[in-house]
């Protein structure tokens, strides 16, 4: 099957690790991912939380690039509603100039935190998050050095201009985001670990391929492998996805009921909180590979970005080892022989 595998690491604070240890664990996992043949290693952006240490992906990406040699390193993603597209382009042009061909710029639309942290990030500015498409389009123009003549900022350059520009991805969990990526000719990553609705995934894949038939369509998927299906099932347990639904129509995924309620309260809107069973692929490597093969065929998936939401260090790393391209390739050879 012709698809590649990457890793999304949110730098979870597990087993009473300090922030310093957690970030070093991310570094070690990136180095391990490189050895195991993964295509890319991404880090995320979450704010004002004591459960995840990854608040500044562009800073962490720079460190990871220095600590690895060949694997693509990137953001999964930079939350563009908080930042100047120009500054984001400058940041990643610097990184791409330092490590040509290895830098991924994943862009997200979510706030990456509660309303209080959003206010802090946007302190002194006014942004209701309603201009995302305009921001993304401008960012793309800056990366390609194609700011239109009619644009107010025509002529501006996001220097230094790298010989190999960073690869741009849009992250999303809806068919609308997929269509936007397709229209702009940007690679798209569907966040299945946030939205596991098969109908929405189907609509997103079709929307993207309609606009960009030869584009790169990936999904970020929650998965856990273990030597036996029984152990994998026990490790997954009864995990839930918690969502807060705001009166304005927005829905956001949070790590707990408490955080979802806090988000609703800080938003100033009426809201409801609901929990859903987390849809995590679990089993042996063979079990999961069979599922990935099926998704690849059904939705024309070019790449899977693995997210493993299990708060046990050894079992989490072991899962990445079991699902690695190196290990799955060896299993295929053995099966054939």
C-alpha positions in Angstrom: 0.0 0.0 0.0 1.4 3.3 -1.1 1.0 5.6 1.9 3.3 7.1 4.4 3.2 7.3 8.2 4.0 10.3 10.5 3.6 11.1 14.2 1.8 13.9 16.0 3.2 14.5 19.5 1.3 16.9 21.8 4.1 16.6 24.5 1.7 15.1 27.1 2.9 15.4 30.7 2.7 11.8 31.9 3.8 9.8 34.9 4.6 12.9 37.0 7.2 14.1 34.5 8.4 17.7 34.8 7.9 20.1 31.9 11.7 19.8 31.2 11.5 16.0 31.1 8.4 16.1 28.9 10.0 18.2 26.3 13.1 16.0 26.3 10.8 13.0 25.8 9.5 14.8 22.7 13.0 15.2 21.5 13.8 11.5 22.1 10.6 10.5 20.4 11.5 12.5 17.3 14.9 10.9 17.1 13.3 7.5 17.5 10.7 8.3 14.8 13.6 9.2 12.4 15.2 5.8 13.1 12.0 4.0 12.6 11.4 5.4 9.1 8.5 7.8 9.9 8.0 10.5 7.2 7.4 13.4 9.5 7.2 14.4 13.2 4.8 17.2 14.2 4.3 19.0 17.5 1.1 20.9 18.5 0.1 24.2 20.0 -1.9 24.2 23.3 -2.1 27.1 25.8 -2.6 27.6 29.5 -2.7 23.9 30.4 -0.9 21.7 32.9 -1.4 18.5 30.9 0.6 19.4 27.7 3.9 21.1 27.4 3.8 22.1 23.8 2.8 25.8 23.7 5.2 27.1 21.0 5.5 24.8 18.0 7.8 27.1 16.0 10.3 27.1 18.9 10.1 23.4 19.5 10.4 22.7 15.7 13.7 24.6 15.6 15.1 22.5 18.4 13.9 19.3 16.9 15.4 20.1 13.6 18.8 20.6 15.3 18.5 17.3 17.1 17.5 15.2 14.0 19.1 14.7 10.6 16.6 13.6 7.9 13.0 13.4 9.1 10.6 16.2 8.3 9.7 18.3 11.4 6.7 20.6 11.6 3.8 22.2 13.4 0.6 20.4 13.9 -0.2 23.2 13.9 0.3 26.9 14.3 -3.0 28.5 15.3 -3.2 31.3 12.7 -6.0 33.3 14.2 -3.6 34.5 16.9 -0.7 35.6 14.7 0.4 37.8 11.9 0.7 35.6 8.7 3.8 37.7 7.9 5.6 36.8 11.1 4.6 33.1 10.7 6.1 33.2 7.2 9.3 34.8 8.5 9.6 32.2 11.3 9.3 29.3 8.9 11.4 30.8 6.2 14.2 31.0 8.8 13.7 27.4 9.7 13.6 26.3 6.0 16.8 28.2 5.3 18.5 26.4 8.2 17.2 22.9 7.2 16.1 23.0 3.5 13.5 20.4 2.6 12.7 19.3 6.1 10.3 21.9 7.4 6.5 21.5 7.5 4.1 24.3 8.3 0.8 22.9 9.5 -1.8 25.6 10.1 -4.9 25.2 12.3 -8.0 27.2 12.8 -8.8 26.3 16.5 -7.9 28.5 19.4 -5.6 25.9 21.0 -6.9 26.9 24.5 -9.6 28.5 26.5 -11.0 32.0 25.8 -8.7 33.5 28.5 -5.5 32.3 26.7 -7.0 33.5 23.4 -7.4 37.0 24.9 -3.9 36.9 26.2 -2.5 35.9 22.8 -4.4 38.6 21.1 -3.9 41.2 23.7 -3.8 44.7 22.2 -5.4 43.4 18.9 -8.9 42.9 17.7 -9.6 39.5 16.1 -12.8 37.5 16.2 -11.4 34.7 14.1 -13.6 35.5 11.2 -10.9 36.2 8.7 -9.1 32.9 8.7 -9.4 32.3 4.9 -7.9 35.7 4.2 -5.1 35.1 6.7 -4.3 31.7 5.2 -4.4 33.0 1.6 -2.0 35.8 2.5 0.3 33.4 4.3 0.4 31.2 1.1 1.2 34.3 -1.0 4.0 35.2 1.4 5.5 31.7 1.2 5.3 31.7 -2.6 6.3 35.4 -3.0 3.1 36.0 -4.9 1.4 38.8 -3.0 -1.0 40.3 -5.6 -0.5 43.7 -7.0 -3.9 44.8 -5.7 -3.0 43.7 -2.1 -2.3 46.5 0.4 1.0 44.8 1.2 2.2 44.1 -2.3 6.0 44.1 -2.5 6.6 42.9 1.0 9.0 39.9 1.3 9.1 37.4 4.2 12.8 37.2 4.4 15.1 35.3 4.3 13.7 33.6 1.2 14.7 29.9 1.4 15.8 27.9 -1.6 13.3 25.2 -0.6 10.1 26.7 0.9 8.4 25.0 3.8 5.6 22.5 3.0 2.2 24.1 3.8 -0.6 22.0 5.3 -4.1 23.0 6.5 -5.4 21.0 9.4 -9.1 20.6 9.9 -12.1 18.4 10.8 -14.7 19.4 8.3 -15.5 19.3 4.7 -15.4 23.1 4.6 -11.8 23.1 5.6 -11.0 20.3 3.1 -12.6 22.3 0.3 -10.7 25.4 1.3 -7.4 23.5 1.2 -8.3 22.0 -2.1 -9.2 25.4 -3.7 -5.9 26.9 -2.5 -3.9 23.9 -3.6 -2.7 23.2 -0.1 -2.1 19.7 1.4 -4.9 18.8 3.9 -4.9 16.8 7.1 -8.2 15.7 8.4 -8.2 15.5 12.3 -10.0 12.2 12.7 -8.9 11.9 16.3 -11.1 15.0 16.9 -14.0 14.2 14.5 -14.4 10.4 13.9 -17.7 10.8 11.9 -17.2 8.6 8.8 -19.7 10.6 6.8 -17.7 13.8 7.5 -14.5 12.2 6.5 -16.1 11.0 3.3 -17.4 14.4 2.5 -14.0 16.0 3.3 -12.2 13.6 1.1 -14.6 14.2 -1.8 -14.5 18.0 -1.3 -10.7 18.0 -1.3 -10.4 15.7 -4.4 -13.0 17.8 -6.3 -10.8 20.9 -6.1 -7.4 19.2 -6.0 -7.5 15.7 -7.5 -3.7 15.2 -7.3 -3.2 16.9 -3.9 -1.9 15.4 -0.7 -4.8 14.2 1.6 -3.8 12.9 5.0 -5.6 12.0 8.2 -4.4 12.3 11.7 -5.7 9.3 13.5 -5.7 8.0 17.1 -4.1 4.6 17.2 -2.6 2.2 19.8 -0.8 -1.0 19.0 0.3 -3.7 21.5 1.5 -7.3 21.2 -2.1 -8.5 21.7 -5.5 -7.0 20.9 -6.5 -7.7 24.5 -3.7 -5.6 25.9 -4.3 -2.8 23.5 -8.0 -2.8 24.4 -7.1 -2.6 28.1 -4.7 0.3 27.5 -7.3 2.3 25.6 -9.9 1.7 28.3 -13.0 3.8 28.3 -11.6 7.0 26.9 -14.0 9.8 26.0 -13.9 12.8 23.7 -15.4 15.9 25.4 -17.0 18.7 23.3 -18.4 22.0 24.3 -21.2 23.3 21.9 -21.6 27.1 22.0 -24.8 28.9 21.2 -23.0 30.7 18.3 -22.7 27.3 16.6 -19.1 26.6 17.3 -18.0 23.2 18.8 -14.6 22.6 20.3 -12.9 19.5 21.7 -11.4 19.7 25.2 -9.5 17.2 27.4 -12.1 17.0 30.1 -15.6 17.9 31.2 -14.1 20.5 33.6 -12.2 22.2 30.8 -15.2 22.1 28.5 -17.4 23.8 31.2 -14.7 26.3 31.9 -14.4 27.1 28.1 -18.2 27.6 28.0 -18.2 29.9 31.0 -15.3 32.0 29.7 -16.9 32.3 26.3 -19.8 34.3 27.7 -22.2 32.3 25.6 -24.8 29.7 26.6 -23.4 26.2 26.0 -23.8 22.5 26.4 -21.1 19.9 27.2 -21.3 16.3 25.7 -19.0 13.3 25.9 -18.6 10.8 23.2 -16.7 7.5 23.0 -13.2 8.1 21.7 -12.7 6.3 18.4 -9.2 4.9 18.8 -7.8 2.2 16.5 -6.4 -0.5 18.7 -5.0 -4.0 18.3 -1.9 -5.7 17.0 0.2 -4.0 14.3 -1.5 -6.3 11.8 -5.0 -5.3 13.0 -4.2 -1.6 12.6 -2.5 -1.9 9.3 -5.5 -3.7 7.9 -7.6 -0.7 9.0 -5.2 1.8 7.5 -5.1 -0.1 4.3 -8.9 0.1 4.2 -9.0 3.8 4.8 -6.3 4.3 2.2 -8.3 2.5 -0.5 -11.7 4.0 0.5 -10.7 7.6 0.9 -7.5 7.8 -1.1 -5.4 8.6 1.9 -1.8 9.6 1.1 -0.6 9.6 4.7 -1.5 8.8 8.2 -0.3 11.0 11.1 -0.5 8.8 14.2 -1.7 10.3 17.5 -1.5 8.0 20.6 -3.5 9.4 23.5 -2.3 6.9 26.2 -0.7 8.3 29.3 1.9 5.5 29.8 5.3 6.2 28.5 6.6 2.7 27.7 3.4 1.5 26.1 3.1 4.7 24.1 6.6 4.4 22.7 6.2 0.7 22.1 3.1 1.5 20.0 5.0 3.8 17.7 7.7 1.1 17.3 5.1 -1.5 16.4 3.4 0.7 13.9 6.6 2.1 12.4 7.2 1.8 8.6 10.3 -0.2 9.4 8.4 -2.7 11.5 5.4 -3.0 9.2 7.6 -3.4 6.2 9.4 -6.3 7.9 6.1 -7.9 8.7 5.0 -7.7 5.1 8.2 -9.4 4.0 7.7 -12.2 6.5 4.1 -12.7 5.4 5.1 -12.9 1.7 7.9 -15.4 2.4 
